[in-house]
């Protein structure tokens, strides 16, 4: 298993976000001697994350893991690595030692994750949430958020986990920073308005600040955003790029609008598929890399959007049949 995959699995397990039907298999993987190098790198990455300011004891886990790895290879196969986690109280400890069972890993996971709530928004719709601290969240189509049913008053921070796109109006609480985890990126705020777009299959995670100040943290670097600044984070390379933008354009989806700024056709069709709950069949002759800029302020129909797109392209035509849209080039048109 590659290091990035190991990191994602361990991060989700620590945070109590593994689907319950997969908990035992993940616990067995953590407890056995396979992929030790990848697991060690994953624990190290979690430890080095900037948001883990109160997780000093994780370093002990890493050292214990290294010390026990060699011993494990000579130990009886019935012995397992030990993983103890107390994440929900905002302080997690990972002392890995021989002798614990898969059952211990799984049972500690269930205890840790019992207060987390999952909200999924299907394609073709949006939804709103009010968190226990008063924070308002608006979720875009095809998005999932994990959050505590009630934020722990003894915890040092408020944490939620996002896959997809959401706009946050964070309730101010200087003693408890609000942190949005999106892939391997974390956005830390005290009280502000901002938009995060982090769909699992997208190469870029986009954070756009409307009001206040946020700190965006990746695995190896970080950046601070001021109002009307946007951070593009490549989830594969870890590179960051900061831009000046009109933040209002990046929340038009909340009122039924659409905003595409020099986006390749491939990503535009992906977003339209989520928004209108349609499936695109694209002819091989269509250039999916070509970039387009389009803005729609109101609830336009998918046919209206596709009509504008094909007119801008000059060589595309579409056919809409129920939930399917076929996109192709005009006869004799160049790609």
ABEGO torsion letter per residue (X at the ends): XBAAAAAAAAAAAAAGABBAAAAAAAAAAAABABGAAAAAAAAAAAAABAABAAAAAAAAAAAAAAAAAAAAAABBAABBBBBBBBAAAGBBBBBBBBGBBAAAAAAAAAAAAAABBBBBBBBGBBBBBBBAAGBBBBBBBGBBBBBBABBBAABABBBBBBBEBBBBBBBBBAABBBBBBBEABBBBBABBBBBBBBBAABABBBBBBABEBBBBBBAABBBBBBBGBBBBBBAAAGBBBBBBBBAAAAAAAAAGBBBBBGBBAAAAAAAAAAAAGBBBBBBAABBAABBBBBBBABBBBAAAAAAAAAAAAGABBBBBBEABBBBBBBBGBBX
